[in-house]
Amino acid sequence: MLKFHGALHTAIVLAVAGACSCHRKADHSDTIEVSLCDLRNKRELFAGKRIEVKGWVYTDEERFGLGNGDCGIGLMHSDSPLNRQRDEFIALVKKTQGDTWNSYDKVFAILRGRFETAPIIKDGHETWSPGYCCGSSPSVLVFEDVACAVEAPMSNNTMQSAELQCHRTK
């Protein structure tokens, strides 16, 4: 049997505790990475699942969505508490809107959340149903996490270059 004395014992305890500390990344093992076009074309496969998707944010007076020029989905904020990444994402989108409601695909983002294709009921009231809100989208991502977001207009960037910029800003 090993016995530890004084500072060595404390150092070992701290090292083990540090290995189990809150510096671990969030577990996203239940998250499915999927393309916007797969979400559009195979909605039923992803309904109700936690997904990760990337694209450019579009906002106007009536819509809040994520697109790539070919496909898109509606976005909704989740009820989960805001965090630093979501705060920064919201501020970035507002900044690109200027004095209008339009963001014109200036913000590239990788978002995670629940993909919904059936009505969402909260407190006994329907808050979203297919064909309602978000540009009459037949589906919506209720986003909870922002993996990254960057001002990288679609007009000047490919998906790959925008994603590279996005990961550099983390």
Buried (B, 14 or more C-beta within 10 A) or exposed (E): EEEEEEEEEEEEEEEEEEEEEEEEEEEEEEBBEBBBEBBBEEBEEBBEEBBBBBBBBBBBEEBBBBBBEEBBBBBBEBEEEEEEBBEBBBEBBEEBBEEEEBBBBBBBBBBBBBBBBEEBEEEEEEBBBBEBBBBEBBBBBBBBBBBBBBBBBBEEBEBEEBBEBBEEEE
